[in-house]
Amino acid sequence: MNQLLVPPAFLSFIQKKIMNQKLNRRFILALGISLSLIACNQGEKKEEPAANADSTSKAATDTVQPVAKEAGPDALAVAPGLYKQIGDTLGLKVIEATYKPGDSSAMHAHTADYALYVIAGGTTAFYTKEGARMVNEMKTGAVNIRPAEDHSVKNIGKTTVKVLLVEVNRPRGTSSQDASMDPTKVAATLYKSMRDTLGIRIVEATYKPGQSSAMHSHPDAEIYAISGGTAAFTEKDGTKRTNELKTGMAMYTPAGSHSVKNIGKTTLKVLLVEVNRPLK
């Protein structure tokens, strides 16, 4: 058989072609592997979600201490001619406010939650720090319990307005009381709950001559005599005492149990601001 003679130049061309094809296959294979790795890395890479920015912001915010609200000047300091302090015992401050027609006070603060009793009613306008105006028809005998606030007041009516304020400078929270000894339950015909919120309760007690109540309990309280008289108190241990309560008189009484009897000749009517809050 005759041998096929291949020219050297042609053989060299074929060898180079084969080598180039091998290189191309290797290049294509390497390129494919690289693209696959890039795609995988992109699939595994997680972008930082927007929530993380919020979390960072929240964490930073959590480290900031809340700024205490700056209270305005006290009513007694702003308008001493309109406000008169008549008691201050164990976190209970009693203030009497009297506004004649046309009287007004500058912006002032009640820095604690407070109870209000209208001794003599009339028409008043209240102004907030934001400039809002609210007109109130304050009726004699009305009560209210308000949170700490800033305002100014003007008597826009034709009669003198007189109110009793009891500011409660005690932390919010409940001190234990025996519900079965509640005077509004033990002697419901004599004690009437007028308002009860923020750990403060306003109770009106009315004893006609000769009337008496069974043993009952009160938390710490401020008493205001709406109409005075003579009352006999019997403590839980049997101790007896007699009190002459004059109209307009205010006094503090600590928590305790007693029974009461009107031993005078006039109807005795008192307002109790009971404070079911612990002392600091």
C-alpha positions in Angstrom: 0.0 0.0 0.0 1.3 3.3 -1.0 1.9 5.7 1.9 0.0 9.0 1.9 2.5 11.8 2.1 1.3 15.0 3.9 3.1 18.1 3.3 4.7 19.5 6.5 3.1 22.9 6.1 -0.3 21.4 5.9 0.4 19.2 8.9 1.5 22.2 11.0 -1.7 24.0 10.0 -3.8 21.1 11.2 -2.0 20.8 14.5 -2.5 24.5 15.2 -6.2 24.2 14.3 -6.7 21.3 16.7 -4.8 23.2 19.5 -6.9 26.3 18.9 -10.1 24.3 19.2 -8.9 22.8 22.5 -8.1 26.2 23.8 -11.5 27.5 22.7 -13.2 24.6 24.4 -11.2 25.3 27.6 -12.1 29.0 27.3 -15.7 28.3 26.8 -15.7 25.9 29.8 -13.9 28.3 32.0 -16.3 31.1 30.9 -19.3 29.0 31.7 -18.0 28.1 35.2 -17.2 31.8 35.9 -20.7 32.8 34.9 -22.2 30.1 37.0 -20.2 31.2 40.0 -21.2 34.9 39.5 -24.9 33.9 39.2 -24.6 31.8 42.4 -22.9 34.6 44.3 -25.6 37.1 43.2 -28.3 34.7 44.3 -26.7 34.2 47.7 -25.9 37.9 48.2 -28.6 39.7 50.3 -29.1 43.4 50.0 -29.6 45.3 53.3 -33.3 45.7 53.6 -34.8 49.1 54.4 -36.0 47.7 57.7 -32.4 47.6 58.8 -32.1 51.3 58.5 -35.2 51.6 60.6 -33.8 49.2 63.1 -30.6 51.2 63.4 -32.6 54.3 63.8 -34.8 52.7 66.4 -31.8 51.4 68.3 -30.4 54.9 68.3 -33.7 56.3 69.4 -34.0 53.8 72.2 -30.8 55.2 73.8 -32.2 58.7 74.0 -33.8 59.5 77.3 -37.3 61.1 77.0 -37.3 64.8 77.6 -39.4 65.8 80.5 -42.2 68.3 79.7 -41.3 71.7 81.0 -44.1 73.0 83.2 -45.1 76.6 83.2 -45.2 78.8 86.3 -47.5 77.7 89.2 -50.9 79.4 89.6 -50.0 80.6 93.1 -46.9 82.4 91.7 -48.6 83.8 88.6 -51.8 85.1 90.2 -51.5 85.3 94.0 -54.5 87.7 94.1 -56.7 85.0 92.6 -55.3 81.7 94.1 -54.9 81.1 97.8 -53.3 77.9 99.3 -55.3 76.7 102.3 -53.6 73.4 102.9 -50.6 71.2 101.9 -50.3 67.8 103.6 -48.6 64.6 102.5 -48.8 65.4 98.8 -52.2 66.9 98.8 -52.3 70.7 98.1 -55.6 72.5 98.6 -56.1 75.8 96.8 -59.0 78.2 96.7 -59.4 80.2 93.5 -61.7 83.3 93.3 -62.4 85.2 90.1 -64.5 88.3 90.1 -66.2 89.3 86.8 -63.5 90.4 84.4 -60.7 88.9 86.4 -58.1 86.9 84.4 -54.9 85.0 85.1 -51.8 84.7 83.0 -50.8 81.3 81.6 -50.0 79.0 84.5 -49.5 75.3 85.3 -51.3 72.7 87.4 -48.3 70.4 87.7 -50.2 67.5 89.2 -53.6 65.8 88.6 -56.2 67.6 90.5 -59.8 67.5 91.7 -62.1 70.5 91.3 -65.2 71.5 93.2 -67.3 74.6 92.2 -68.2 76.5 95.4 -69.8 79.4 93.5 -70.5 79.0 89.7 -70.4 81.3 86.7 -69.0 81.6 83.2 -65.3 81.3 82.5 -63.1 81.1 79.4 -60.1 78.8 79.4 -57.2 79.3 77.0 -54.6 76.6 76.3 -50.9 77.1 75.5 -51.8 76.4 71.8 -54.3 79.3 71.8 -57.5 77.3 71.9 -60.4 78.9 73.8 -63.1 77.0 75.6 -66.1 78.6 77.4 -67.3 76.8 80.5 -70.6 77.2 82.3 -69.5 76.2 85.8 -72.4 75.3 87.9 -72.4 75.5 91.7 -71.7 72.1 93.2 -70.1 70.7 90.0 -67.0 68.5 90.3 -64.3 67.4 88.0 -61.0 65.6 87.9 -58.3 66.8 85.5 -54.8 65.7 84.5 -51.9 68.1 85.0 -52.2 70.9 82.4 -51.3 74.5 81.5 -54.0 77.2 80.8 -55.1 80.7 81.6 -58.6 81.6 82.9 -60.9 84.6 82.6 -64.2 85.2 84.3 -66.4 86.4 81.4 -69.7 86.2 83.3 -71.5 88.5 85.7 -71.0 86.6 89.0 -67.9 85.8 91.1 -66.6 82.3 90.5 -65.1 80.4 93.4 -63.6 76.9 93.1 -61.7 74.5 95.3 -58.7 72.7 93.8 -57.0 69.6 95.4 -53.7 68.9 93.6 -52.5 65.3 94.1 -48.7 65.3 94.1 -48.4 61.5 94.4 -47.3 59.0 91.8 -50.1 57.2 90.0 -50.7 53.7 91.3 -53.2 52.0 93.5 -53.0 51.4 97.2 -55.0 48.5 98.6 -58.5 49.2 100.0 -61.1 46.9 101.4 -64.0 47.2 98.9 -66.4 45.7 101.5 -65.8 48.8 103.7 -66.5 51.3 100.9 -68.8 54.0 102.4 -70.8 54.3 99.2 -71.7 50.6 99.7 -71.9 50.5 103.5 -73.9 53.7 103.7 -75.2 54.3 100.2 -77.9 56.7 101.4 -75.3 59.0 103.0 -72.3 58.8 100.6 -72.5 59.5 96.9 -69.6 59.0 94.4 -69.4 62.0 92.2 -66.4 61.3 90.0 -63.7 58.5 90.1 -60.7 58.5 87.8 -56.8 58.8 87.9 -56.7 57.2 91.3 -58.8 60.1 92.7 -62.4 59.9 93.8 -64.8 62.7 94.8 -67.5 61.7 97.3 -70.3 63.8 98.7 -71.5 62.9 102.2 -74.7 64.3 103.7 -75.8 63.6 107.3 -79.1 65.0 108.6 -79.3 65.6 112.4 -79.3 62.2 114.1 -78.2 60.2 111.1 -75.3 57.8 111.5 -73.3 55.3 109.4 -71.9 51.9 110.1 -68.2 51.3 110.3 -66.5 52.1 106.9 -63.1 53.0 105.5 -61.5 55.8 103.6 -58.1 56.1 101.9 -56.1 59.3 102.6 -58.5 62.1 101.9 -59.0 65.9 101.9 -62.3 67.0 103.5 -64.1 70.2 102.6 -67.2 71.3 104.6 -69.9 72.5 102.2 -72.2 73.1 105.1 -70.9 72.7 108.6 -72.1 70.9 111.7 -71.1 68.7 114.6 -70.1 65.1 114.0 -69.1 62.3 116.4 -66.5 59.8 115.1 -66.0 56.3 116.5 -62.7 54.7 115.4 -62.2 51.0 114.7 -60.6 50.5 118.1 -63.5 52.2 119.9 -61.9 55.6 120.3 -64.4 58.4 120.1 -63.9 62.1 119.1 -66.1 65.0 118.2 -65.4 67.4 115.4 -66.9 70.9 114.8 -66.8 71.3 111.0 -67.3 74.9 110.0 -68.6 75.8 106.5 -65.6 76.4 104.1 -63.2 74.5 106.3 -60.7 72.1 104.7 -58.8 69.4 106.5 -56.7 66.4 105.7 -57.6 63.0 107.2 -55.4 59.9 106.9 -56.6 56.5 105.8 -58.7 54.7 108.4 -62.0 53.2 109.5 -64.7 54.8 111.5 -68.4 55.3 112.0 -70.0 58.8 112.0 -73.0 60.4 113.6 -74.4 63.9 113.2 -75.0 65.0 116.8 -75.7 68.6 115.8 -78.9 70.5 114.8 -78.0 71.2 111.2 -77.5 69.1 108.2 -73.8 68.3 107.7 -72.6 68.1 104.1 -69.0 67.5 103.2 -66.9 66.8 100.1 -64.2 64.1 100.3 -61.4 64.0 97.8 -60.2 60.4 98.4 -56.7 59.6 97.0 -56.1 55.9 96.3 -52.4 56.5 95.4 -49.3 55.6 97.4 -47.0 58.2 99.0 -43.6 58.7 97.3 
